[in-house]
Amino acid sequence: MSWRVQLSAPAPGDPLSEALTLSEARSVISGGFRATAPWALQFWPQARLKLAAVVSGACWLTADGARAPLLLGAGDVAVLNDVKSVQLASDPGLVPAEAAPMFGPGRETIVQITSHHQEHGAAPTEQTKAPAGPSTVIIGGHVALNATGEELLLAALPPLTRISAESTEAPVVQWVLDRLLHELAAERPGTHHASHQYAQLLLVEVLRSTLTASPESFPAGWLRALADPRLAPALRHMHAEPGRRWHLDELAQAAAMSRTNFSMRFREAAGVPPLTYLHHWRMHIAERALLHDEVLISSLASSLGYASESAFSNAFKRTHGYSPRSYRAKIHARQQTEASTIPDSQGASADI
């Protein structure tokens, strides 16, 4: 069973909320499992951006491309970006069983795993030790994104980010995880609506935590720039007034830096110069606005700071390869012929 959350319109000048809204981010919590050691499960995620949260106990996480297994404790959350294979285990030396047959339609939302390794004949190796504790509870989910979201979020995050239970946001994250587990297990009246709200809050708190976790390890992009306290004020200025004709001097002043130092630092963090970033952000706003037929292209051009519809159309075409009108027609045609890239019916086997 899956639930989804779509974020409402953000306040101006809040880059994280704006990015989530433009991405049409939907936090989908599919379920979870309770396991007693020894156990190990192999998942093949279908979604590109995934969350795996340890509510209680501990486990080892091994993802393709990771250098070594990562130990997760109670309250830790792993953010997996475009990872194709994930193993969760009480011992990283165990041979994992395929998780897909244990989850999905007709199964409990919180699956009980107690003797799985006795059935599959696997045993702990002598070189590794299982984390202490009688059982581990894990909740899994994914974040569904549109094409803009894939560009904004997937390009801005490393393949694997661990949100520690020791982080500033940890108490809120742990509380949300506890509430989600309670709702998923109890199936009380109103549980769907409550789970919607908790899933939304979990997504926001996890992304907030990524801003303070290890931003220096992030790829160059807007999220890394937002995590820089010197650059964040300038970023918020551009997001608050994307249609304003910003000058480099004004943005440098907002960051309390010289023009040269600001330009160098911004480019290192964001991967592009400040005004190029502003252009890209305007184009993202335009992409979303063009989904709605009632939005006039001339009005959109004016709101984004272009002197004429022609100037906006030329800028849009340089970025996308076709005019705003052609883009709108292309998107409408795609919506009519293609199913959602991440269906809500997707089972827990793809999300844990």
N, C-alpha and C positions, 0 to 999 in steps of 0.2 A: 504494500500500500504506500502511495506517495502523496505528499502534500506540497503545494508550491506557494511561493510568496512573490508578488510583484511590488516593487517599491514605488511609493508615490512621488510626486514632484518635489525636488529638493529646494532648500533655501539658496538664494544666489550667493556665490562666493564660497560654497562648500564643495571643493573638488571631488572628494570621495563620494558624497551623495550624488553629485551630478554624473559622475562616471557610472555609478551603479544604475542610475535611472536611464541614461543613454544606452547602457548595455542591456536594459530590460532584464536585469539580474533576477533570477528566481531561485531561492534556496529550497532545495528539495531534500527532505529527510525521509529516507526510504525505510529505515528500520535499524536493526542491530542484532547483536548476539551476546549471549553469556556463555563463557567457555571455562572449563576446568582443565588445568594442565594434566598431561601434555596434549597440546593441540597445535595445528598449523593449517592455515587455509590459503589457497591461491585464488586471487581475483583478477579478472581481466576487465578493467573499467571501460565502459562505453563513453562516459562523459569525459570531457577534457579537463575540467576543473573540479576536483574532488576534495571532500573533507572526511577525515577519520578521527573521531574523538574518543578518548578513553575516559569513561565515566568513573570506573573503579578498577583496581588492580593494575596490571602492567602488561605490556607486550612488546615484541620486537617487530619493527616494520622494515621490510626490504623492498625497495622499488628499483625498477630497471634504470640503469644509469647512476644509481647511488653508489658511493664508494664503499660503504659498509652498512650493516644493519643498524637501525636507529632504535634505541630503547625509549618507549613512551610510557609515562606514568599517569596516575590518576590526575585528570584535569588538563592533560596535554592534548593538543589538537595538531594534526598533520594536514597541511595544505599541499595537495598533489596537483601539479600543473602538467598536463599533457603526458602523463605517465601511462604506459601501456600494460604494465604488469606490476601487481602488488602482492606481497606475501605478508600476512600477519600471523604471529606465532608466539607460543610461550617460550620457545627455544629456537633460535635461528638455524640450528643444525638439523631440525626435523624436516622430513620430506613432507611437503604440504599436500593436502587433499584438495580437489577442485571444490570450490565453494558453491558453484551454480546450482547443483542438485539440492542443496540444503536451504535455498532461499527461493522466493518468488511467490506466485499466486497460490493460495491455499495454505500457505505456511503462516506460523505465528509471526507477528511483527518483531518480537524479540525472540530469536531462535535460541534454543538450548543446545549447547554442544558439550557433551560430557565424555563419550567413549569413542569419539571419531577416530582417534589414532589406533585404538585397539582393533577397530574394524579394518583399517588400512595397513596395519602391520608396521607402522613407523614407530621409532623410539628416539629419545633424546641422545645426542652424541656426547662423548666424554669431554669434548673440548669446550662446551658451552653450558651455561647454567640458566635455568628458567627463572624469570622474575618471581619474587616471593609473593605469596597470597593464594588463597584457595580458588579464587575465580576472577575472571576479568570480564568487564562489560564494555562493549564498544558500540557506538552509534555511528552510522555512515550516511553520507549524502553527497550530493553534487550541486554545483551552481550552473544553471542553464543560462546561456548567454546568446545574444544575437551576434551578427557579424561584427558590429562595432565593438561589442563587449569582448569578443575574442581578440581584437586588436588592442583594446585598452588594457584588459586584465591579464590575458595570457602572455602578452609580450612584456608585461611589467613585473611578472613574478618569476622566481627561480623554479626549477622542477620540484623541489621539496623544501618546504618551510615548516619548522616545528615551532608552534606557539607553546611556550613553556607554562606550566602551572605556577611558576614563580613570577610571571609577567605582571605588569600593573593591572591589566584587565582580567587576570586569572580568577579572582573571586566572582566576577560577573559571569565569566565563561562557565565556571564550575556550577554556578546556580542554574544557568540556562540548561546545561547538560542534565542536571538532576531533574529539572522540570520536564525536559523532553523525554527522558527515560520514563518518568512517571506517567506522562500522557500516552506514550506509545504502549506501555504495558497495561494501563488501566482501561483504555477505551471508554472513558466516561462521556456523558452528554457534553457536547461542546468541545470534544477533544480535537477535532479537525481545526476549528478556529483557533484554539489555544496553541496548537502545534504550529500553525501559520505564523503567529506572532513570535513564538520562541525561535523558530527557524530564521526569521528575519533578523532578530536581535543577535543570534549566534553569528550570522554572516557578517554583520557590521562589527561586532566585537573582535572577531577573528581578523578582519582586515585592519582594524585599528591596531591590533597587536603586531601585525606584520610591519607596520610603520616604525615600530620601536624595536623589533626583534633583531634584525641584522640587515638594515637597508643597504649597507655597503656591498652585500653579496648579490643585490638585485641587479638585473640588467638595467642599462641606462633607459630611463623612461619617466613618465609623469609621477609614478608612485615613489620612485627613488628621490625625485625632486621634492615631492611633498613631504617626505620624511626628513629633509634637510631643514632645520629650523631657520636657517638664514634665507633660504629660497622660498619657503612656504608663504610668507606675506605677499611676495610678488605674484606667486601662482594664484593666490586667492583673489588678488586684484584683477587679474586677467579673467578669471572665472566669474567674478561678480559683474564685470562689464565687458563682455567679449566684443561688443560692437564699438567700443571706444577706440579712438586712434591712439593707441599707446605708443609712447616713445621710450627708447631704451633708458634714457636718463631718469624717467619717472619710475620705472620698474627697479632700477638700481637703487634709487632713493628709498623705495619701499623696503628693500632688503638691507638698507643701511650699509651699502658697499659702493665702491667706485664702479664706474661703468665698465672698465676693463675686467676687474676682478669678478664682478657679477656675471658678465658675459661668459667668462671662462668657466666659472663654477657651475652656472646653469647648463652650459653645453655638456660639461662632463657628467652631470647628474641626469639630465633629460635626454641627452643624445643629439639634441638639435639646439640652435640658437633660440633665445626667448621669443622673438617675433615669428620665427618659423613654427614654434610650438603654438603660439596664438593662432596662426593660420590653420594648423591642423585641428585645433580645438573648434574653431569656427566651422570647419568642414564636418566634424562629428555632429555638431548641433544641426547643421543643415541636413545631414543624412536622416536624422530622426524626424525633423520637421517635414521633410518631403514625403514621408509615409502617409501624411494626412492631406487629402485632396483639397480641403478647405483652406490650407495655407497658401497664400499667394506668393509666388516666387519674388515678385517685386517687393512685397512687404518683408519677406525673409532677408532679402539683400540689404534693405535699409537697416533692419535690426542688427545685422552682423557688421555694420560699419562700411558697407560698400556704397560708393557714390551713385551707382546705377545697377539695374538688373543685368545689363551687359557685362559690367565689370565683375559682378558676382559669378555670372555664368562662365566667364572665361577662367576665373580662379578655380571654380569647381571642376571644370573640364580638364584643367592642367593637373589636378589632383586625381580625378577618377577616370579620366579618359573619355567621358561623355558628359553632355549637358545635364543640368538639373531635371529638365523635362524627360529626357531619355532615361535618366536614373530612376525617376518616379515610375515610369512605365515598366522598366525592367524589374523593379522590386515588386510591383503589383502582379506582374506575370509570374514571377517566382512564387509568390505567396499562394497563387491559385493552383500551381502545379506541384509544389513540393510539400511534403508533410514536415512537421516539426523535426528538427535535427535531434532533439532529445525528448522523446515522448514521455508523458507523465506516467504511463503504465510501466515504465522501466522498472524492473524488479530490484530488490536489495542486492542481488548478486553482482550487479554492475556498480553499486554505489558504496559498499562497505570499504 
